[in-house]
Amino acid sequence: MKYLILSIFFTLTISASTLHLSISSNPSKLNPLIATDSASGEISSWIFDALLAYDKDGKIEPRLAKSYHFVDDTTLIFKLREGVHWSDGTIFNAQDVLYTYKLITSPKIYTPYSSEFRYVKSVKAIDDFTIEVKYKKPYFKALQTWMTDIVPKHILKKQDDIMTSSFNQHPIGTGMYMLKGFEISKDIKLDANPDYFRGKAHIDKIIYHFMPDPSTQFLMLRSHKLDVGSLTPLQIERQLDSDFKKYYKIYEKIAQSYTYLGFNFKNPKFKDPRVREALSLAIDRQELVDILFFGHGQVCNGPFMPGTFAYNKNIKAPKQNIKKAISLLKEAGYDKKHPFSFEIVTNSNNQIRVYATQIIQHQLQKAGVKVTIRTMEWQAFLNTVVMPKKFEAVVLGWGLGLMPDAYSIWHSEGSKKGGFNFISYKNKTVDTLIKKAEGTIDQKKLGEIYQKIFALIVNDNPYLFLYIPNAITVVNKDIKNVSQSIIGVMHNVNDWIKP
């Protein structure tokens, strides 16, 4: 009997499957309501769920909600799933949804995500599994608002300070996986949630290997120690051998993201629009794409993605014009004796972003502009430079959702503490149009408004929009049920099977 038990234990042990991934920066807070960096967002997305989510085709589907319907233009009813448990065994119900709403809109936390709820008039629990949401007026993102992850009332109601709560490092969620271990600059381990309401994931464990150096990730891929990873254009064009291609399948699509050079509008240097225009004209964006991406990317023309209703196809990025750039700088009071100079800060763990900054430095030098570069570890960069607005200019990027929303980044109200408008951009016409768009349900009219916003922002040059990369993902060919979708290859990890 003893040997039978040992045999069963051994069989169970070796049959447990593990998905090996990598992460280049430390998560800061694994609380989805205050997770503003990509590392925190990625890890917390495994641990928590929202009422609604996008399916593989980009259509809205119920998650923690069983169903939803509009009573009228401003009243939304959710029927919640019964039998869902938090990973500590507590039952999920309407009080968790109500608590999440009250918390995200309270002064207890600083979060840019509160703006998603600014048109919610009231949220009421009709019973344990029914929620009524009333809006102040018709709102074009009424459903997308509830793609915000839900947090547990029974734990967080006991916390005095949510921003520094231990919950942020030891989260309890309803999601597909549970956090097993998290230490700064260490591997992050997740276990499949055995009680996950959509069914336990076939892959038992996920390990994120901490790799701040992108070249280390590539070496791990080449040695088959990662199951999923990203490739740079240089790697896919020049550095893959036949063994790599036998082991991994390559998936490529245009990314829902762009990279930009952003100016701090609180700094007097960038208040003169002639200076911003000169800097824009001095940059050769196509050269950036050619050098960095080898055809696996494209020039970014503005703040909203191609293929969305908000994209203005009539607006193109300016061609490099050094002569005009020098002339504009001279008008603004700068010349060879008194050159315009500024510092660009970016994060050191993003190699392509660092290279882009160096190319920009070289390009601007042709117009007599002196640029210094500072690179920083991601969390230090985010917490001591970006969010406190202690920079002259930054090279950063935005990952965007399927539903464009200009408010959090481009409305002047977004420049408050913790907001995403950390460059402090303000244009009264843009503010007015953003508010008008929020109450516009008609898709055609909404598109017309957003395309005007697109043109106005590009004209103001608060960002110099640089490039849109392609997302190049490789996945271990042994993993079954992997497929590409509009939201990427990781859309159905719950169904993946790794032998």
Beta strands, then each sheet from edge to edge (+ up, - down):
strand 1: 18-23
strand 2: 52-54
strand 3: 60-62
strand 4: 65-72
strand 5: 75-80
strand 6: 120-127
strand 7: 130-135
strand 8: 177-181
strand 9: 188-192
strand 10: 205-210
strand 11: 228-230
strand 12: 248-254
strand 13: 257-263
strand 14: 297-299
strand 15: 341-347
strand 16: 370-376
strand 17: 393-399
strand 18: 463-476
sheet 1: 1+ 10+ 9- 8+
sheet 2: 2+ 3-
sheet 3: 4+ 5- 7+ 6-
sheet 4: 11+ 18- 12+
sheet 5: 11+ 18- 13+ 17- 15- 16-
sheet 6: 11+ 18- 14+
end
